[in-house]
Amino acid sequence: MVKLFQWIYTAYSALIFAALMIILGLFIVIPLLISNHGDKVSFVFIRIWAKTWAFLSGIRFEVQGQEWIKKNTPYIFIFNHRSFIDAPILPIAIPQELRALGKKEISKIPIFSWVVGRLAVWVDRSSIESRKASLEKMIKIARGGFSVVVAPEGTRNDTSETLLPFQKGAFRLSVETKIPILPMAIIGADQIMRRGSILLSPGKVRIYFSEPLAPPTPSDTAVDEFTTKCKNRLEAMVLAHE
């Protein structure tokens, strides 16, 4: 009986997610088509979509450490990726207009990919050429003054490990552009959508930001060392708050 109610709840939440995306999709996309600065308007509607969906789905948020985020300073946000619901969490927690690096598979999701694709760079992790091209696009975006958000594990963590091995793209981007890394730990998202399941449950997600990490001077070992440093920081944050 509990499982039946969870299926009903999941179907209800998915329907609300899709309906809000359809209703608000044009309000998100059109400002981006009109102006390069249209993302300010777009993110108003993105946050309306995310917050309304979360409220109607019984998902609550607690955010700590936003004082580390300076409004007009670009950052490369990294986070631990344990759940598909991370996507609506990010615009709620981060008070900036963002660009994201996303898996190519997500670009195949109807409606969602059409809307979010205006704010994302898709990458095929299995292709060296795709990874190189996506990094070049992200460098251009970051140098344009935009903050970007990256899941450095590269995919959702369905293991018992705190973090999967990190891909180096975000840290190479930081070293190239001199934009600091700002880690964020997302705690509880995997309780709302558990590993290996598509079923949802209402609950609370806690998000923690830490002090930004300035990139080192470029060298042959800079990216590797910075990747390790940032991974250690994020892992410590997750373990401290779980």
PEZIZI-V952572 format. One line per field, one symbol per residue. psi: psi as a letter, one per 20 degrees, with the letter a starting at -180 (. if undefined). Layout:
psi=???
This chain:
psi=gghghhggggggghggggghgggighhggghhhgqhjihggghghghggghgggghjkpqqppqjiiiopgjpqropqqpoiqijhgigghgholrprqqpqqhhhiipqgghhghhijqpqpohipgggggghghghggggijjqqqppniihrpojriqgqrqpqighhhggghikpqpoqppopihihgoqpjqiqqqqapppppqrpqopqrpprhiggghhggghggghghgghhi.
